[in-house]
Amino acid sequence: MERDTTVMTGYNYGELCDDLLVETLSRLPVKSLMRLRCVSRSWFSLVKDPKFICKHLTRGDHNRLMVYNEYYIDNYPVDDFVVVPDNTMTDLHFQNFEAAETRNYILVGPYEGIMCLSEKWNRNKINVWNISMNEYRILPEPPRPRNGVSGSRPSNTVIFCCNFAVGLDPMSNDFKLVLIQTLHDERGISSINDCFPNVAVYNFSTNSWRHVEEGLFPMGCYLGDEAMNNVYHNGFCYWVATTETPCHYVAILSFSMSEEVFQEMRGPRVPPITEQIEFEYWTIGVHDDYLSLLHVEESRRSFGLWMMKGGFWTKHLSFGPFIEWYHPDGFWRNGEFILESYGGAGDCRLVLYDSNHDEIREFGITGVWFSVRFLKESLITVRE
């Protein structure tokens, strides 16, 4: 006889034993949760509850580091994905990330455990793949850009790059995918102001897209080619953006998953390394449950960690100086950060810096450049 322990969704679990059960289950890997959902109807409902899925993603007990690495063999450029299988980062050796079925696609992500794949020859053909659950969905094509709006867009544009984000709309309890296509005139680009956004939001529950009005998107922001410098936190997606206006702050582009509105935030005011804010000197993440920025300071050998508290940027810590120049590649966990050395002739290196013990550990790989990604174990279902 099945015992159906009542576990309410919406975080009204009531009894202490239910709270402990939810806390315990949120620490388990996805494969274990997939088996345990067969225990009872309430466990099945819990594992599918968006708030539990978010709690599981936020804990990140089973996250792994994924690195896109470009290097040269006999003067021929080679790129590949590698993964650190040890999520504790005690053992820093890599394994190749094999995905034969993705050869004809550009892989972007993963975002909250969801990899976005756009066809190389048609960027409007987009698929999503939950790697942990091995679920795959072919999305309908996103809405086409509206030509000639307010006379500001040329009639013939092409896609220069695509940026994505995935997160929960806390009002509707629906997971959404945000697509930002950067378009430009077929004649080419001479400045950021020659680029035009096409923004759409996809709902996982309804399998449908909605176009986001262009006037809501700050035209001065530019995200770069398949930028990974973004994060989802508490109902908002954030990207580090750059502008052509000389300034002493970095721009943060935020998107409300509930209201589907963009806003531009100013980052911390810091002395510039060059006359213009450089995109690669900043990385965005979450530290101690606060939106945070890691910044290369003026010497290029020291770093400052800034946290958004009470609507203001507060400098939480500084570390360095190091002997070498580094730039930030990503946040890991518990005060650990991924840094990339400045090298010449393909000699860039990836290191893990532990700010708690002031220690640097080498990953043991070199390359022309790296793009660091975080593979979260995700319960977001994408099965059609």
N, C-alpha and C positions, 0 to 999 in steps of 0.2 A: 504494500500500500504506500502510495506516494505521500510524503509529508511536505506540505506546501507552507514553508515558513514565510509569513507575510513580510515583504520588503516593499515599502511604498516608493514610487518614483517621485521626483520633485524634491527630494531631500527632506521629506517629512517622515523620517524613519521611526521616530517615536522612541522605541525602546533601545536601551544601551546595547543589547546583544545585536540588534540590527545595525547600529552604528559600527560596532566592531566587525561585523560581517562585511559590511561595505568597505571598510578600511582594509581589511585583510584581502578581499577579492581585488581591490584596486592595485595591489602590489604584484599580482600574478601576471605572467606573460599571456599573450593573446591565445596561443594554442591551448593552454590550460583552461582559460575562460570559455573557449569554444566547446570544450568537453563538458565543463561544469554547468553550462546553461541547460543541459539535459536533465539536471537534478530535479528541477521543479519548474512550474510555470512562473513563479516569482523570480527565480534566478534567471530564467530566460528573459523576462521583462527587464530585469536590472541591467543585464549585459547589453541590451539594446537601448537603454535609457540614455539620451544625449548628455545629461548632466553627469552620469557615471562615466560615459566615454570621455568627457572632458577631464574629469578627475583622474582617470587612468592616464590620459595623455600628459597632464600636468605633472604627475608624479615622475614619469620618465624613468622608472626603475630599469627598463629594458631597452633604453635608447642605445643606438650604436652610431659610431662616427663613420660617415661616408665621404670619400674624397674623390673629386674629379681631378685628375693629374694629367698635365701635358708635358711631354718630354721628347727628346730627339734620339733616334737610332739611325746612325749613318747619315746625319743631316736631314733625315726625313721625320716630320712631326708625327707623333703617336699620342693618342689620348685614351684613357680608360678610367673606369670606376673601380675603386677599391674600398673595402669595408674592414674596419677593425672589429673582429668577431667578439672580442672580450669587452663587454660593456662596462666593466669596472676600470678599464684602461690600465690594468696591471701589466698585461701583455700587449705591447703596441704593434705586433706584427699584423700585416694586412692579408686579406684574401681578395681575389678578383670577384667583382660583382657580375655574374653571368646573367645575361638577359637576351638570349638569341632572338626572341620574337620582336625585339625593339630596334632591330638594325635599320629599319626604314623610318625611324622616328627620332625627333629631337627630344631628349629626356630633360624635363625641367622639374626640379624638386629634389626630394619629397617635401611636401607641406603637410604637417600633422599626420605623417605616415602615408600620404597619398602622392604618388608620382603622376605627373601630368606629361602626356606624350602627344606632341603635335607632329603631323606628317611633314616630312622634309620638303615635299613638293607642293603641299597645300596646308598652310599653317592654320586654316580654319577647321581642319579635321583634327579633333582633339579627343583623346581617350584618357581615362583615369584608371589607376591601378593601385589597389591596396596591397602592398608587398607582403605584409604579415599574414593577411587572410587569403592572399592569392586570388583576389576578386578583381574583375576587370569590367569596365563599362565603356561603350562607345557613345559619346555625347552627340546630341544634335548639333548642327553647326550654329555658332553664335550669330547674333544679329549683325548684319553688315553695317558699316559706317554710313551715316547720312551725309551724302555729298552736298557741298555748297551751303551748309548751315551758316546763316548770317554772313554769307559771302566770304567766310574765313578759310574755307578748305578747298583746295583744288579738286577738280572733278575726278582726276585719276591719281589714286594713291596706292601704295604697296606696303605690305607689312615689313617693318624693319626688325622688330623683336616683340616678344610676348612675355609678360610677367603675370604670375599667378599668386594666389593666396587662398588658403582654406581655413575656415573657422566656423564657430557656432554662432547663430543668431540667438541670443538669450531670450528674446521676446517670443519668437515662434518655435524655439527648440529645434530648428532645422539647420543642418550643416549646409554651407554655401561655398561655392568656388568663385573667386573674383578673377576676372581676366582683364588685363590692361594691354591692349595692342598699341604699340607705337607705330604710327603710319607716317609716310613721307611721300612727297611728290615723286613721281617716276623719274623726274630729272635729277634727283639726288638731294643731299643734305649739305648745307653750309653752316648751319648753326642749330641749336636746340629749338629756336623759334620756328624752324622749318618743319618740326615734327607735330603730329596731331594724334590725340588719343582716341581710341575706340574702346569703351569700357562696357562690360556686360557682367551680370551676376547670374550664376547657375544655382538652382535649388536641387539638392540631391533627392528630396522627397517627391517633387513634382516632375523631375526630369525636364526642366524648362529653363530658358534664358530670359532675362529682362535687360533691356538697354538702359544704361545710366546716362542721364542727360549730360551733355558736354560741359554746360555752364558750371556744373558742380565740380569739375576737375581743374585744379590749378595748372594753367598752361606753362608756368615757368618751371615746373618740376620735370625732371627727366630721370628715368630709372636705369638706363643702360641695358645692354644686351643680356636677356635672360637673367636679370639680377637675382641673387639669392639673399641679398642683404635685407631681410625682412623677418617679421615675427608676428604671431597672433597672440593677443593677450586681453583677457576680460572683455570679449565682445568687439574688439577692434583689431584690424590688421594695420601694421606699420611698415613703411619702407624708408630706408635712407635714400634721399634724392639729392641731386646737385642742380645748380642753376648756373646761368652765364653771368649773373650779377656778382661782382666782387663783394664779398662780405666776410664777416668774422664768425659766422655760425653755419652749421649744417642744417639743411631742411629735412624735416621728418613729415612724410605724407601719411596721414591716418585715414582709415575708412571704417565707418560704423557699419557693422554687419546687420544691425536692426534698421537704422534709418537710411542706409545705402547712400551716405553722403561723405564726400572727401573734405578733409581740412588739412591745412599746412601748418605745422608747428615749427617753431624755432628750436634748434638744439642749444646746448650750452655755448656761451660766448667764451671763446678761447683765442689765444694768440695764433694767428695763421702760420702754417708752415711755409706756404707760398702765398702769392697775392690772391689766389683763388682757393676756395675750399676744395680739397681733393677727395673724391668719392672713396678712395681706398684707405684713407686715414681713419675711417670710422667703421664700426660694426655695431649692429643693434641686437639686443637680446633681452632676456628676463633674468634678473639676479635678485634673490630673496623676494620673489613675487612682485618686483617692481620693474617697470619698463626701464631699460638701462642702455647706455652707450659706452663703448670702449673706444678711447681716442688716443692716437699717437700724439705725444706732446712735441713741442717745438724742436727739441733736440733730436727727435726721431729715434731716441734710444730709451725713452720713458713713456709710460702710459698713465692715463687717468680714467677711472671708472666713475661715470655719472649716473645718478638714479633720479627718476621723476617721482618726487614726493610732494603731495599737496599742491600740485600744479606748477611746481618749480623744479629746476634741475639742481641737484645737490651733489657735490663731489664726494664720493664715498671712500675712495682710496686711490693712492698712486703707487706705482711700482716701477722698478728700474733705478738707475740707468743700467742698460746692458752694454756689453762691448760692441755687439753688432747692431745694425739697424733691423727693426722688425716692423711689420704692419699687422693689424688684427684681422683674424679670419673667422673667429666665432667664439661664442660662449659654450663652455661645457657644463659642468655642475660643480657645486661646492667651492666656488672661487677658483676654478680652473679655466684657462682660456687657451684657444688655439692661435698660435702666432706663426707668421711666415717670414723667413729671413729675406732680406734684399740680397740677391746674388747676381752674378753675371754669367753669361754663356750657359744658361740652363742650370745654374747651381743654387737655385732657391731651395730652402729646406723648410720642413714643417716641424714645429715643436709644440709640446704641451707645457704650459707654464702654470704652476701651482702657487697662487698668491699666499696661501696659508703657510707654506713652508719655504717660500722663495726658492723654488726649485724648477729647473728646466729639464725636460726629458725629450730626447730625440725620437722621432718616428722612424728614422732611418731611410727616408726616401728623398730624392731630389727631383727637380723638374723645372720647366720654364715658368709655370705658374700653377697654382692650386685653387680649387673652389671647394670649400668645406661645406658639407651638408650634414644634417642630423636625421638619421633614420629612426623615427619613433614607431614603436609598436602601436598600431591603431585599430580600434574597433569600429571605425566609421565604415559602414557597409556600402559598397558600390555595386553589388550584384544587381543586375537588372531583373 
